[in-house]
Amino acid sequence: MKLVKPHRLHEGDTIRLVAPASSMESLDRKDVDRGIRNLEKLGFEVEVSPEALTTWRGTAGPAKERARVLMDGFTDPDVDGLMCVWGGYNSNDLLEYLDWGLIRDNPKPFIGYSDITALNNALLSKSGLVSFNGPAFITFCHSFLMPWEVDKFRKILMEGEAHRYTPSPTVIDDPLHWRHPETPVEEAANPGWTIIRDGVAKGRLAGGHLGTLLLLAGTEYWPEMSGAILFVESDEEDGPPINVLRQFRQLRHLGVFEEIEALLVGRIPGCVGLKGDLSLPLLVEDVLEGVEIPVVAGLDFGHTNPIMTLPVGVEAEIDTEKEALSLLEPGVR
């Protein structure tokens, strides 16, 4: 399917906040206000979809209703971009109720990560739409919002750069920060990427949160893996570490490693416990036996901070010697 790129975002544009998975009802009002202010500093008008505050069986509403809200966002001429409040659970509920042709005819930036992986990849598979695995609204709500992640958001979505990513200077590995709001998070120097297998490769970007991506396996929404650079990440809910191995093994059984050009793994939180004989490099070497592709871990996407903005579907190049991931084309027009 021919790729469709949305228009870039500009100052003065309206971003609508939507909740295709879990409700934003539990977010503290002061955090919501901070998130809106941070988006306004980028020059945006911010709308909160009223339905994002709905709670229904662990989500933000019945599947058909959440799908309607998303379709309204794509077709409303007064809305310039859609940002997911956060992930949570069950954005894949929406897939059978979305009008992919109508989305293709009304392309807009759609931004989110984690459980939103199901939508990012289905949008590519069914509409050919480039969407963005990147900071959700919850990221902008953080008191520790990092300039690096804001800079990448601006460069990819507003300036339309064919950007070259290198490791961020610092990192915050604290996905459970909300459990200790009285204690500041700790920012540390970034140790850089872990090169598990070196090399240079080109391909289309596909992927996101691994457990969510695998929900699409065997369905019409599964992204084309042939010639892709697959990027994946896991979070604290994917533990114990042996479960991460099981998910990577499923990728092997699906034949993914025989199709892709490279594998990129985002920074997995330390609390997942990937260490010793269950360290990430050993797990990956195990499941990639007999496959020779570049493999890099510790990139700046996933459930730690900062979070880079990655356009799903565009051509990119990974070069392990230069420790750089380069977009070969912009994600917007």
C-alpha positions as protocol buffer text, in pm:
chain_id: "A"
residue {
  index: 1
  type: MET
  ca { x: 0 y: 0 z: 0 }
}
residue {
  index: 2
  type: LYS
  ca { x: 125 y: 348 z: -87 }
}
residue {
  index: 3
  type: LEU
  ca { x: 248 y: 544 z: 211 }
}
residue {
  index: 4
  type: VAL
  ca { x: 43 y: 846 z: 323 }
}
residue {
  index: 5
  type: LYS
  ca { x: 211 y: 1116 z: 530 }
}
residue {
  index: 6
  type: PRO
  ca { x: 16 y: 1367 z: 737 }
}
residue {
  index: 7
  type: HIS
  ca { x: 81 y: 1740 z: 725 }
}
residue {
  index: 8
  type: ARG
  ca { x: 332 y: 1863 z: 978 }
}
residue {
  index: 9
  type: LEU
  ca { x: 210 y: 2038 z: 1289 }
}
residue {
  index: 10
  type: HIS
  ca { x: 240 y: 2418 z: 1315 }
}
residue {
  index: 11
  type: GLU
  ca { x: 210 y: 2670 z: 1593 }
}
residue {
  index: 12
  type: GLY
  ca { x: -157 y: 2757 z: 1630 }
}
residue {
  index: 13
  type: ASP
  ca { x: -270 y: 2404 z: 1536 }
}
residue {
  index: 14
  type: THR
  ca { x: -526 y: 2221 z: 1748 }
}
residue {
  index: 15
  type: ILE
  ca { x: -429 y: 1892 z: 1910 }
}
residue {
  index: 16
  type: ARG
  ca { x: -712 y: 1680 z: 2044 }
}
residue {
  index: 17
  type: LEU
  ca { x: -635 y: 1447 z: 2335 }
}
residue {
  index: 18
  type: VAL
  ca { x: -798 y: 1106 z: 2296 }
}
residue {
  index: 19
  type: ALA
  ca { x: -802 y: 785 z: 2501 }
}
residue {
  index: 20
  type: PRO
  ca { x: -826 y: 484 z: 2266 }
}
residue {
  index: 21
  type: ALA
  ca { x: -727 y: 251 z: 2551 }
}
residue {
  index: 22
  type: SER
  ca { x: -744 y: 344 z: 2920 }
}
residue {
  index: 23
  type: SER
  ca { x: -928 y: 642 z: 3064 }
}
residue {
  index: 24
  type: MET
  ca { x: -750 y: 958 z: 3179 }
}
residue {
  index: 25
  type: GLU
  ca { x: -995 y: 987 z: 3470 }
}
residue {
  index: 26
  type: SER
  ca { x: -729 y: 886 z: 3724 }
}
residue {
  index: 27
  type: LEU
  ca { x: -486 y: 1161 z: 3620 }
}
residue {
  index: 28
  type: ASP
  ca { x: -436 y: 1431 z: 3882 }
}
residue {
  index: 29
  type: ARG
  ca { x: -575 y: 1767 z: 3770 }
}
residue {
  index: 30
  type: LYS
  ca { x: -247 y: 1946 z: 3837 }
}
residue {
  index: 31
  type: ASP
  ca { x: -68 y: 1699 z: 3608 }
}
residue {
  index: 32
  type: VAL
  ca { x: -327 y: 1751 z: 3335 }
}
residue {
  index: 33
  type: ASP
  ca { x: -285 y: 2128 z: 3364 }
}
residue {
  index: 34
  type: ARG
  ca { x: 94 y: 2091 z: 3344 }
}
residue {
  index: 35
  type: GLY
  ca { x: 64 y: 1876 z: 3031 }
}
residue {
  index: 36
  type: ILE
  ca { x: -164 y: 2125 z: 2860 }
}
residue {
  index: 37
  type: ARG
  ca { x: 71 y: 2412 z: 2948 }
}
residue {
  index: 38
  type: ASN
  ca { x: 369 y: 2224 z: 2805 }
}
residue {
  index: 39
  type: LEU
  ca { x: 187 y: 2164 z: 2477 }
}
residue {
  index: 40
  type: GLU
  ca { x: 77 y: 2528 z: 2471 }
}
residue {
  index: 41
  type: LYS
  ca { x: 442 y: 2628 z: 2504 }
}
residue {
  index: 42
  type: LEU
  ca { x: 497 y: 2454 z: 2170 }
}
residue {
  index: 43
  type: GLY
  ca { x: 228 y: 2679 z: 2027 }
}
residue {
  index: 44
  type: PHE
  ca { x: -66 y: 2437 z: 2019 }
}
residue {
  index: 45
  type: GLU
  ca { x: -429 y: 2478 z: 2109 }
}
residue {
  index: 46
  type: VAL
  ca { x: -528 y: 2176 z: 2319 }
}
residue {
  index: 47
  type: GLU
  ca { x: -869 y: 2007 z: 2329 }
}
residue {
  index: 48
  type: VAL
  ca { x: -954 y: 1726 z: 2569 }
}
residue {
  index: 49
  type: SER
  ca { x: -1205 y: 1483 z: 2426 }
}
residue {
  index: 50
  type: PRO
  ca { x: -1481 y: 1455 z: 2690 }
}
residue {
  index: 51
  type: GLU
  ca { x: -1498 y: 1081 z: 2627 }
}
residue {
  index: 52
  type: ALA
  ca { x: -1137 y: 1047 z: 2744 }
}
residue {
  index: 53
  type: LEU
  ca { x: -1269 y: 1083 z: 3100 }
}
residue {
  index: 54
  type: THR
  ca { x: -1511 y: 793 z: 3064 }
}
residue {
  index: 55
  type: THR
  ca { x: -1445 y: 469 z: 3249 }
}
residue {
  index: 56
  type: TRP
  ca { x: -1593 y: 141 z: 3130 }
}
residue {
  index: 57
  type: ARG
  ca { x: -1465 y: -208 z: 3208 }
}
residue {
  index: 58
  type: GLY
  ca { x: -1108 y: -91 z: 3252 }
}
residue {
  index: 59
  type: THR
  ca { x: -1107 y: 126 z: 2939 }
}
residue {
  index: 60
  type: ALA
  ca { x: -1229 y: 468 z: 2830 }
}
residue {
  index: 61
  type: GLY
  ca { x: -1556 y: 332 z: 2692 }
}
residue {
  index: 62
  type: PRO
  ca { x: -1710 y: 55 z: 2480 }
}
residue {
  index: 63
  type: ALA
  ca { x: -1503 y: -34 z: 2174 }
}
residue {
  index: 64
  type: LYS
  ca { x: -1746 y: 115 z: 1922 }
}
residue {
  index: 65
  type: GLU
  ca { x: -1761 y: 440 z: 2117 }
}
residue {
  index: 66
  type: ARG
  ca { x: -1382 y: 471 z: 2142 }
}
residue {
  index: 67
  type: ALA
  ca { x: -1360 y: 400 z: 1770 }
}
residue {
  index: 68
  type: ARG
  ca { x: -1620 y: 670 z: 1697 }
}
residue {
  index: 69
  type: VAL
  ca { x: -1423 y: 922 z: 1902 }
}
residue {
  index: 70
  type: LEU
  ca { x: -1108 y: 840 z: 1707 }
}
residue {
  index: 71
  type: MET
  ca { x: -1286 y: 866 z: 1372 }
}
residue {
  index: 72
  type: ASP
  ca { x: -1436 y: 1200 z: 1477 }
}
residue {
  index: 73
  type: GLY
  ca { x: -1085 y: 1326 z: 1544 }
}
residue {
  index: 74
  type: PHE
  ca { x: -961 y: 1224 z: 1200 }
}
residue {
  index: 75
  type: THR
  ca { x: -1258 y: 1373 z: 1017 }
}
residue {
  index: 76
  type: ASP
  ca { x: -1310 y: 1695 z: 1218 }
}
residue {
  index: 77
  type: PRO
  ca { x: -1164 y: 1977 z: 1002 }
}
residue {
  index: 78
  type: ASP
  ca { x: -1091 y: 2182 z: 1314 }
}
residue {
  index: 79
  type: VAL
  ca { x: -854 y: 1918 z: 1452 }
}
residue {
  index: 80
  type: ASP
  ca { x: -495 y: 1914 z: 1322 }
}
residue {
  index: 81
  type: GLY
  ca { x: -345 y: 1630 z: 1525 }
}
residue {
  index: 82
  type: LEU
  ca { x: -442 y: 1352 z: 1766 }
}
residue {
  index: 83
  type: MET
  ca { x: -240 y: 1271 z: 2076 }
}
residue {
  index: 84
  type: CYS
  ca { x: -320 y: 975 z: 2297 }
}
residue {
  index: 85
  type: VAL
  ca { x: -346 y: 1049 z: 2668 }
}
residue {
  index: 86
  type: TRP
  ca { x: -143 y: 737 z: 2741 }
}
residue {
  index: 87
  type: GLY
  ca { x: -162 y: 366 z: 2669 }
}
residue {
  index: 88
  type: GLY
  ca { x: -308 y: 124 z: 2919 }
}
residue {
  index: 89
  type: TYR
  ca { x: -506 y: -164 z: 2778 }
}
residue {
  index: 90
  type: ASN
  ca { x: -707 y: -277 z: 2478 }
}
residue {
  index: 91
  type: SER
  ca { x: -668 y: -21 z: 2201 }
}
residue {
  index: 92
  type: ASN
  ca { x: -686 y: -328 z: 1976 }
}
residue {
  index: 93
  type: ASP
  ca { x: -1060 y: -340 z: 2060 }
}
residue {
  index: 94
  type: LEU
  ca { x: -1109 y: -57 z: 1809 }
}
residue {
  index: 95
  type: LEU
  ca { x: -956 y: -216 z: 1501 }
}
residue {
  index: 96
  type: GLU
  ca { x: -1265 y: -380 z: 1352 }
}
residue {
  index: 97
  type: TYR
  ca { x: -1468 y: -60 z: 1392 }
}
residue {
  index: 98
  type: LEU
  ca { x: -1239 y: 192 z: 1222 }
}
residue {
  index: 99
  type: ASP
  ca { x: -1294 y: 318 z: 866 }
}
residue {
  index: 100
  type: TRP
  ca { x: -945 y: 279 z: 721 }
}
residue {
  index: 101
  type: GLY
  ca { x: -1032 y: 441 z: 389 }
}
residue {
  index: 102
  type: LEU
  ca { x: -1174 y: 748 z: 560 }
}
residue {
  index: 103
  type: ILE
  ca { x: -862 y: 774 z: 774 }
}
residue {
  index: 104
  type: ARG
  ca { x: -648 y: 751 z: 461 }
}
residue {
  index: 105
  type: ASP
  ca { x: -848 y: 1035 z: 308 }
}
residue {
  index: 106
  type: ASN
  ca { x: -805 y: 1247 z: 621 }
}
residue {
  index: 107
  type: PRO
  ca { x: -443 y: 1191 z: 728 }
}
residue {
  index: 108
  type: LYS
  ca { x: -338 y: 1363 z: 1049 }
}
residue {
  index: 109
  type: PRO
  ca { x: -52 y: 1316 z: 1294 }
}
residue {
  index: 110
  type: PHE
  ca { x: -147 y: 1045 z: 1541 }
}
residue {
  index: 111
  type: ILE
  ca { x: 89 y: 1013 z: 1837 }
}
residue {
  index: 112
  type: GLY
  ca { x: 123 y: 761 z: 2118 }
}
residue {
  index: 113
  type: TYR
  ca { x: 314 y: 462 z: 2248 }
}
residue {
  index: 114
  type: SER
  ca { x: 280 y: 153 z: 2469 }
}
residue {
  index: 115
  type: ASP
  ca { x: -67 y: -1 z: 2411 }
}
residue {
  index: 116
  type: ILE
  ca { x: -115 y: 243 z: 2122 }
}
residue {
  index: 117
  type: THR
  ca { x: 128 y: 19 z: 1931 }
}
residue {
  index: 118
  type: ALA
  ca { x: -175 y: -176 z: 1807 }
}
residue {
  index: 119
  type: LEU
  ca { x: -313 y: 137 z: 1639 }
}
residue {
  index: 120
  type: ASN
  ca { x: 23 y: 266 z: 1511 }
}
residue {
  index: 121
  type: ASN
  ca { x: 85 y: -54 z: 1318 }
}
residue {
  index: 122
  type: ALA
  ca { x: -273 y: -114 z: 1207 }
}
residue {
  index: 123
  type: LEU
  ca { x: -288 y: 241 z: 1068 }
}
residue {
  index: 124
  type: LEU
  ca { x: 15 y: 157 z: 856 }
}
residue {
  index: 125
  type: SER
  ca { x: -117 y: -184 z: 747 }
}
residue {
  index: 126
  type: LYS
  ca { x: -474 y: -80 z: 666 }
}
residue {
  index: 127
  type: SER
  ca { x: -446 y: 289 z: 572 }
}
residue {
  index: 128
  type: GLY
  ca { x: -82 y: 330 z: 476 }
}
residue {
  index: 129
  type: LEU
  ca { x: -73 y: 618 z: 725 }
}
residue {
  index: 130
  type: VAL
  ca { x: 253 y: 719 z: 890 }
}
residue {
  index: 131
  type: SER
  ca { x: 182 y: 762 z: 1261 }
}
residue {
  index: 132
  type: PHE
  ca { x: 420 y: 836 z: 1545 }
}
residue {
  index: 133
  type: ASN
  ca { x: 550 y: 621 z: 1827 }
}
residue {
  index: 134
  type: GLY
  ca { x: 646 y: 895 z: 2067 }
}
residue {
  index: 135
  type: PRO
  ca { x: 558 y: 1097 z: 2374 }
}
residue {
  index: 136
  type: ALA
  ca { x: 195 y: 1065 z: 2480 }
}
residue {
  index: 137
  type: PHE
  ca { x: 16 y: 1336 z: 2673 }
}
residue {
  index: 138
  type: ILE
  ca { x: 127 y: 1171 z: 2999 }
}
residue {
  index: 139
  type: THR
  ca { x: 488 y: 1245 z: 2898 }
}
residue {
  index: 140
  type: PHE
  ca { x: 411 y: 1617 z: 2874 }
}
residue {
  index: 141
  type: CYS
  ca { x: 244 y: 1595 z: 3215 }
}
residue {
  index: 142
  type: HIS
  ca { x: 569 y: 1494 z: 3385 }
}
residue {
  index: 143
  type: SER
  ca { x: 731 y: 1740 z: 3621 }
}
residue {
  index: 144
  type: PHE
  ca { x: 1056 y: 1602 z: 3477 }
}
residue {
  index: 145
  type: LEU
  ca { x: 971 y: 1652 z: 3108 }
}
residue {
  index: 146
  type: MET
  ca { x: 1311 y: 1632 z: 2937 }
}
residue {
  index: 147
  type: PRO
  ca { x: 1420 y: 1890 z: 2677 }
}
residue {
  index: 148
  type: TRP
  ca { x: 1567 y: 1612 z: 2458 }
}
residue {
  index: 149
  type: GLU
  ca { x: 1229 y: 1445 z: 2404 }
}
residue {
  index: 150
  type: VAL
  ca { x: 1058 y: 1779 z: 2336 }
}
residue {
  index: 151
  type: ASP
  ca { x: 1332 y: 1861 z: 2083 }
}
residue {
  index: 152
  type: LYS
  ca { x: 1281 y: 1533 z: 1894 }
}
residue {
  index: 153
  type: PHE
  ca { x: 903 y: 1585 z: 1896 }
}
residue {
  index: 154
  type: ARG
  ca { x: 949 y: 1930 z: 1744 }
}
residue {
  index: 155
  type: LYS
  ca { x: 1204 y: 1819 z: 1484 }
}
residue {
  index: 156
  type: ILE
  ca { x: 1000 y: 1521 z: 1361 }
}
residue {
  index: 157
  type: LEU
  ca { x: 643 y: 1654 z: 1379 }
}
residue {
  index: 158
  type: MET
  ca { x: 683 y: 2031 z: 1337 }
}
residue {
  index: 159
  type: GLU
  ca { x: 1003 y: 2086 z: 1141 }
}
residue {
  index: 160
  type: GLY
  ca { x: 968 y: 1771 z: 934 }
}
residue {
  index: 161
  type: GLU
  ca { x: 1332 y: 1666 z: 959 }
}
residue {
  index: 162
  type: ALA
  ca { x: 1475 y: 1350 z: 814 }
}
residue {
  index: 163
  type: HIS
  ca { x: 1640 y: 1328 z: 1154 }
}
residue {
  index: 164
  type: ARG
  ca { x: 1953 y: 1150 z: 1273 }
}
residue {
  index: 165
  type: TYR
  ca { x: 1910 y: 1008 z: 1625 }
}
residue {
  index: 166
  type: THR
  ca { x: 2205 y: 952 z: 1853 }
}
residue {
  index: 167
  type: PRO
  ca { x: 2185 y: 854 z: 2222 }
}
residue {
  index: 168
  type: SER
  ca { x: 2040 y: 1111 z: 2460 }
}
residue {
  index: 169
  type: PRO
  ca { x: 2294 y: 1260 z: 2704 }
}
residue {
  index: 170
  type: THR
  ca { x: 2095 y: 1157 z: 3013 }
}
residue {
  index: 171
  type: VAL
  ca { x: 1823 y: 909 z: 3110 }
}
residue {
  index: 172
  type: ILE
  ca { x: 1557 y: 862 z: 3377 }
}
residue {
  index: 173
  type: ASP
  ca { x: 1479 y: 498 z: 3450 }
}
residue {
  index: 174
  type: ASP
  ca { x: 1181 y: 523 z: 3681 }
}
residue {
  index: 175
  type: PRO
  ca { x: 859 y: 392 z: 3521 }
}
residue {
  index: 176
  type: LEU
  ca { x: 703 y: 360 z: 3867 }
}
residue {
  index: 177
  type: HIS
  ca { x: 761 y: 725 z: 3961 }
}
residue {
  index: 178
  type: TRP
  ca { x: 389 y: 770 z: 4021 }
}
residue {
  index: 179
  type: ARG
  ca { x: 420 y: 541 z: 4325 }
}
residue {
  index: 180
  type: HIS
  ca { x: 651 y: 788 z: 4501 }
}
residue {
  index: 181
  type: PRO
  ca { x: 539 y: 1139 z: 4396 }
}
residue {
  index: 182
  type: GLU
  ca { x: 710 y: 1286 z: 4702 }
}
residue {
  index: 183
  type: THR
  ca { x: 1053 y: 1162 z: 4587 }
}
residue {
  index: 184
  type: PRO
  ca { x: 1220 y: 1324 z: 4283 }
}
residue {
  index: 185
  type: VAL
  ca { x: 1329 y: 1100 z: 3998 }
}
residue {
  index: 186
  type: GLU
  ca { x: 1701 y: 1053 z: 3939 }
}
residue {
  index: 187
  type: GLU
  ca { x: 1857 y: 1166 z: 3611 }
}
residue {
  index: 188
  type: ALA
  ca { x: 2175 y: 981 z: 3518 }
}
residue {
  index: 189
  type: ALA
  ca { x: 2429 y: 981 z: 3237 }
}
residue {
  index: 190
  type: ASN
  ca { x: 2324 y: 765 z: 2944 }
}
residue {
  index: 191
  type: PRO
  ca { x: 2555 y: 463 z: 2912 }
}
residue {
  index: 192
  type: GLY
  ca { x: 2477 y: 457 z: 2540 }
}
residue {
  index: 193
  type: TRP
  ca { x: 2359 y: 179 z: 2315 }
}
residue {
  index: 194
  type: THR
  ca { x: 2440 y: -188 z: 2361 }
}
residue {
  index: 195
  type: ILE
  ca { x: 2559 y: -324 z: 2026 }
}
residue {
  index: 196
  type: ILE
  ca { x: 2460 y: -691 z: 2030 }
}
residue {
  index: 197
  type: ARG
  ca { x: 2536 y: -745 z: 1661 }
}
residue {
  index: 198
  type: ASP
  ca { x: 2702 y: -479 z: 1452 }
}
residue {
  index: 199
  type: GLY
  ca { x: 2632 y: -373 z: 1097 }
}
residue {
  index: 200
  type: VAL
  ca { x: 2446 y: -130 z: 873 }
}
residue {
  index: 201
  type: ALA
  ca { x: 2090 y: -184 z: 750 }
}
residue {
  index: 202
  type: LYS
  ca { x: 1808 y: 5 z: 583 }
}
residue {
  index: 203
  type: GLY
  ca { x: 1436 y: -56 z: 607 }
}
residue {
  index: 204
  type: ARG
  ca { x: 1092 y: 72 z: 701 }
}
residue {
  index: 205
  type: LEU
  ca { x: 1029 y: 133 z: 1070 }
}
residue {
  index: 206
  type: ALA
  ca { x: 767 y: -89 z: 1230 }
}
residue {
  index: 207
  type: GLY
  ca { x: 701 y: -196 z: 1587 }
}
residue {
  index: 208
  type: GLY
  ca { x: 652 y: -55 z: 1935 }
}
residue {
  index: 209
  type: HIS
  ca { x: 561 y: -228 z: 2260 }
}
residue {
  index: 210
  type: LEU
  ca { x: 636 y: -595 z: 2200 }
}
residue {
  index: 211
  type: GLY
  ca { x: 351 y: -751 z: 2396 }
}
residue {
  index: 212
  type: THR
  ca { x: 98 y: -526 z: 2227 }
}
residue {
  index: 213
  type: LEU
  ca { x: 247 y: -579 z: 1882 }
}
residue {
  index: 214
  type: LEU
  ca { x: 208 y: -954 z: 1925 }
}
residue {
  index: 215
  type: LEU
  ca { x: -168 y: -907 z: 1974 }
}
residue {
  index: 216
  type: LEU
  ca { x: -178 y: -841 z: 1600 }
}
residue {
  index: 217
  type: ALA
  ca { x: -2 y: -1165 z: 1502 }
}
residue {
  index: 218
  type: GLY
  ca { x: -209 y: -1373 z: 1263 }
}
residue {
  index: 219
  type: THR
  ca { x: -452 y: -1088 z: 1194 }
}
residue {
  index: 220
  type: GLU
  ca { x: -502 y: -858 z: 898 }
}
residue {
  index: 221
  type: TYR
  ca { x: -354 y: -577 z: 1106 }
}
residue {
  index: 222
  type: TRP
  ca { x: -6 y: -730 z: 1138 }
}
residue {
  index: 223
  type: PRO
  ca { x: 251 y: -499 z: 975 }
}
residue {
  index: 224
  type: GLU
  ca { x: 457 y: -608 z: 674 }
}
residue {
  index: 225
  type: MET
  ca { x: 788 y: -729 z: 816 }
}
residue {
  index: 226
  type: SER
  ca { x: 973 y: -803 z: 495 }
}
residue {
  index: 227
  type: GLY
  ca { x: 1245 y: -539 z: 461 }
}
residue {
  index: 228
  type: ALA
  ca { x: 1156 y: -369 z: 790 }
}
residue {
  index: 229
  type: ILE
  ca { x: 1365 y: -235 z: 1073 }
}
residue {
  index: 230
  type: LEU
  ca { x: 1174 y: -371 z: 1371 }
}
residue {
  index: 231
  type: PHE
  ca { x: 1184 y: -166 z: 1691 }
}
residue {
  index: 232
  type: VAL
  ca { x: 1045 y: -316 z: 2011 }
}
residue {
  index: 233
  type: GLU
  ca { x: 1039 y: -245 z: 2384 }
}
residue {
  index: 234
  type: SER
  ca { x: 903 y: -397 z: 2702 }
}
residue {
  index: 235
  type: ASP
  ca { x: 789 y: -250 z: 3032 }
}
residue {
  index: 236
  type: GLU
  ca { x: 754 y: -351 z: 3395 }
}
residue {
  index: 237
  type: GLU
  ca { x: 428 y: -533 z: 3325 }
}
residue {
  index: 238
  type: ASP
  ca { x: 604 y: -772 z: 3086 }
}
residue {
  index: 239
  type: GLY
  ca { x: 805 y: -932 z: 3364 }
}
residue {
  index: 240
  type: PRO
  ca { x: 928 y: -1175 z: 3479 }
}
residue {
  index: 241
  type: PRO
  ca { x: 1226 y: -1174 z: 3239 }
}
residue {
  index: 242
  type: ILE
  ca { x: 1144 y: -1523 z: 3116 }
}
residue {
  index: 243
  type: ASN
  ca { x: 825 y: -1379 z: 2967 }
}
residue {
  index: 244
  type: VAL
  ca { x: 1031 y: -1134 z: 2761 }
}
residue {
  index: 245
  type: LEU
  ca { x: 1218 y: -1435 z: 2622 }
}
residue {
  index: 246
  type: ARG
  ca { x: 885 y: -1600 z: 2541 }
}
residue {
  index: 247
  type: GLN
  ca { x: 774 y: -1292 z: 2344 }
}
residue {
  index: 248
  type: PHE
  ca { x: 1098 y: -1281 z: 2145 }
}
residue {
  index: 249
  type: ARG
  ca { x: 1062 y: -1655 z: 2080 }
}
residue {
  index: 250
  type: GLN
  ca { x: 717 y: -1591 z: 1935 }
}
residue {
  index: 251
  type: LEU
  ca { x: 871 y: -1342 z: 1692 }
}
residue {
  index: 252
  type: ARG
  ca { x: 1109 y: -1616 z: 1580 }
}
residue {
  index: 253
  type: HIS
  ca { x: 827 y: -1866 z: 1535 }
}
residue {
  index: 254
  type: LEU
  ca { x: 638 y: -1609 z: 1327 }
}
residue {
  index: 255
  type: GLY
  ca { x: 940 y: -1597 z: 1095 }
}
residue {
  index: 256
  type: VAL
  ca { x: 999 y: -1228 z: 1170 }
}
residue {
  index: 257
  type: PHE
  ca { x: 1375 y: -1255 z: 1215 }
}
residue {
  index: 258
  type: GLU
  ca { x: 1407 y: -1408 z: 868 }
}
residue {
  index: 259
  type: GLU
  ca { x: 1224 y: -1110 z: 717 }
}
residue {
  index: 260
  type: ILE
  ca { x: 1354 y: -799 z: 892 }
}
residue {
  index: 261
  type: GLU
  ca { x: 1674 y: -607 z: 815 }
}
residue {
  index: 262
  type: ALA
  ca { x: 1758 y: -508 z: 1175 }
}
residue {
  index: 263
  type: LEU
  ca { x: 1627 y: -530 z: 1530 }
}
residue {
  index: 264
  type: LEU
  ca { x: 1623 y: -229 z: 1762 }
}
residue {
  index: 265
  type: VAL
  ca { x: 1533 y: -270 z: 2130 }
}
residue {
  index: 266
  type: GLY
  ca { x: 1433 y: 30 z: 2339 }
}
residue {
  index: 267
  type: ARG
  ca { x: 1564 y: 94 z: 2688 }
}
residue {
  index: 268
  type: ILE
  ca { x: 1391 y: -165 z: 2907 }
}
residue {
  index: 269
  type: PRO
  ca { x: 1339 y: -50 z: 3267 }
}
residue {
  index: 270
  type: GLY
  ca { x: 1578 y: -197 z: 3520 }
}
residue {
  index: 271
  type: CYS
  ca { x: 1284 y: -312 z: 3733 }
}
residue {
  index: 272
  type: VAL
  ca { x: 1203 y: -576 z: 3467 }
}
residue {
  index: 273
  type: GLY
  ca { x: 1511 y: -761 z: 3595 }
}
residue {
  index: 274
  type: LEU
  ca { x: 1689 y: -857 z: 3273 }
}
residue {
  index: 275
  type: LYS
  ca { x: 2022 y: -964 z: 3416 }
}
residue {
  index: 276
  type: GLY
  ca { x: 2248 y: -1265 z: 3467 }
}
residue {
  index: 277
  type: ASP
  ca { x: 2158 y: -1553 z: 3237 }
}
residue {
  index: 278
  type: LEU
  ca { x: 1839 y: -1365 z: 3154 }
}
residue {
  index: 279
  type: SER
  ca { x: 2017 y: -1049 z: 3038 }
}
residue {
  index: 280
  type: LEU
  ca { x: 1883 y: -896 z: 2721 }
}
residue {
  index: 281
  type: PRO
  ca { x: 2195 y: -965 z: 2508 }
}
residue {
  index: 282
  type: LEU
  ca { x: 2188 y: -1334 z: 2602 }
}
residue {
  index: 283
  type: LEU
  ca { x: 1815 y: -1363 z: 2536 }
}
residue {
  index: 284
  type: VAL
  ca { x: 1848 y: -1200 z: 2196 }
}
residue {
  index: 285
  type: GLU
  ca { x: 2148 y: -1411 z: 2098 }
}
residue {
  index: 286
  type: ASP
  ca { x: 1947 y: -1719 z: 2189 }
}
residue {
  index: 287
  type: VAL
  ca { x: 1642 y: -1640 z: 1976 }
}
residue {
  index: 288
  type: LEU
  ca { x: 1849 y: -1504 z: 1685 }
}
residue {
  index: 289
  type: GLU
  ca { x: 2056 y: -1817 z: 1644 }
}
residue {
  index: 290
  type: GLY
  ca { x: 2136 y: -1860 z: 1275 }
}
residue {
  index: 291
  type: VAL
  ca { x: 2016 y: -1511 z: 1179 }
}
residue {
  index: 292
  type: GLU
  ca { x: 2267 y: -1240 z: 1089 }
}
residue {
  index: 293
  type: ILE
  ca { x: 2122 y: -891 z: 1122 }
}
residue {
  index: 294
  type: PRO
  ca { x: 2230 y: -580 z: 1317 }
}
residue {
  index: 295
  type: VAL
  ca { x: 2086 y: -578 z: 1669 }
}
residue {
  index: 296
  type: VAL
  ca { x: 2105 y: -278 z: 1902 }
}
residue {
  index: 297
  type: ALA
  ca { x: 1956 y: -231 z: 2249 }
}
residue {
  index: 298
  type: GLY
  ca { x: 1917 y: 63 z: 2482 }
}
residue {
  index: 299
  type: LEU
  ca { x: 1769 y: 312 z: 2235 }
}
residue {
  index: 300
  type: ASP
  ca { x: 1566 y: 607 z: 2362 }
}
residue {
  index: 301
  type: PHE
  ca { x: 1214 y: 475 z: 2324 }
}
residue {
  index: 302
  type: GLY
  ca { x: 985 y: 281 z: 2554 }
}
residue {
  index: 303
  type: HIS
  ca { x: 883 y: 322 z: 2916 }
}
residue {
  index: 304
  type: THR
  ca { x: 1181 y: 517 z: 3044 }
}
residue {
  index: 305
  type: ASN
  ca { x: 1272 y: 876 z: 2958 }
}
residue {
  index: 306
  type: PRO
  ca { x: 1351 y: 1046 z: 2732 }
}
residue {
  index: 307
  type: ILE
  ca { x: 1124 y: 912 z: 2456 }
}
residue {
  index: 308
  type: MET
  ca { x: 1218 y: 979 z: 2095 }
}
residue {
  index: 309
  type: THR
  ca { x: 950 y: 1037 z: 1831 }
}
residue {
  index: 310
  type: LEU
  ca { x: 966 y: 765 z: 1564 }
}
residue {
  index: 311
  type: PRO
  ca { x: 755 y: 783 z: 1245 }
}
residue {
  index: 312
  type: VAL
  ca { x: 616 y: 434 z: 1186 }
}
residue {
  index: 313
  type: GLY
  ca { x: 644 y: 335 z: 820 }
}
residue {
  index: 314
  type: VAL
  ca { x: 926 y: 557 z: 692 }
}
residue {
  index: 315
  type: GLU
  ca { x: 1262 y: 441 z: 558 }
}
residue {
  index: 316
  type: ALA
  ca { x: 1550 y: 452 z: 805 }
}
residue {
  index: 317
  type: GLU
  ca { x: 1908 y: 335 z: 841 }
}
residue {
  index: 318
  type: ILE
  ca { x: 2082 y: 193 z: 1145 }
}
residue {
  index: 319
  type: ASP
  ca { x: 2462 y: 220 z: 1160 }
}
residue {
  index: 320
  type: THR
  ca { x: 2611 y: 57 z: 1470 }
}
residue {
  index: 321
  type: GLU
  ca { x: 2962 y: 192 z: 1412 }
}
residue {
  index: 322
  type: LYS
  ca { x: 2834 y: 551 z: 1405 }
}
residue {
  index: 323
  type: GLU
  ca { x: 2583 y: 470 z: 1682 }
}
residue {
  index: 324
  type: ALA
  ca { x: 2317 y: 648 z: 1478 }
}
residue {
  index: 325
  type: LEU
  ca { x: 1965 y: 581 z: 1357 }
}
residue {
  index: 326
  type: SER
  ca { x: 1886 y: 803 z: 1058 }
}
residue {
  index: 327
  type: LEU
  ca { x: 1553 y: 871 z: 894 }
}
residue {
  index: 328
  type: LEU
  ca { x: 1596 y: 862 z: 518 }
}
residue {
  index: 329
  type: GLU
  ca { x: 1280 y: 1066 z: 466 }
}
residue {
  index: 330
  type: PRO
  ca { x: 1058 y: 1294 z: 678 }
}
residue {
  index: 331
  type: GLY
  ca { x: 753 y: 1148 z: 851 }
}
residue {
  index: 332
  type: VAL
  ca { x: 537 y: 1448 z: 757 }
}
residue {
  index: 333
  type: ARG
  ca { x: 484 y: 1664 z: 451 }
}
